[in-house]
């Protein structure tokens, strides 16, 4: 079972969103009538991955992180923009 909430409701009531995810397993977030995100509980996420993928030795990063370590390293900012305010 899942629930659908607007993006602004999800933002304004994040604690309630987490309660709904814990209770239902899945909450769809909709913006302007279009699905923009899906929030899953850990149990729903594991069942989504499937038993063979979740228990594979090379995919243990999926238990604690949403992306692989290689992608996380690639996404880090190497140079800080010079436009930051230094007050």
Phi, psi and omega in degrees: 000143179223170181228151178242131178228156177285158180298321180291322176295321178296319180291315185284340182227058184298321178299319177294324176299315179295322177298317179295319179297317179297322182281320188260335182095336182205138172226127177268136178251126187243136177230122182054041177078005183240135178294122182244341180201156174229127178254125182244147171286161178303321180296316179293323179296316178298319179290330176294318179294326183090151185298320183292323180284318184294334182258000179293135184302322182282350182253023180294337177300332181295343179287329184242341183231150181277337179233160182291156178303325180297317179291324179297316178297319181293333183276349181294147179281121181275320180237130178285137178297147181280001182270002178293141176285130181250060183269000000 
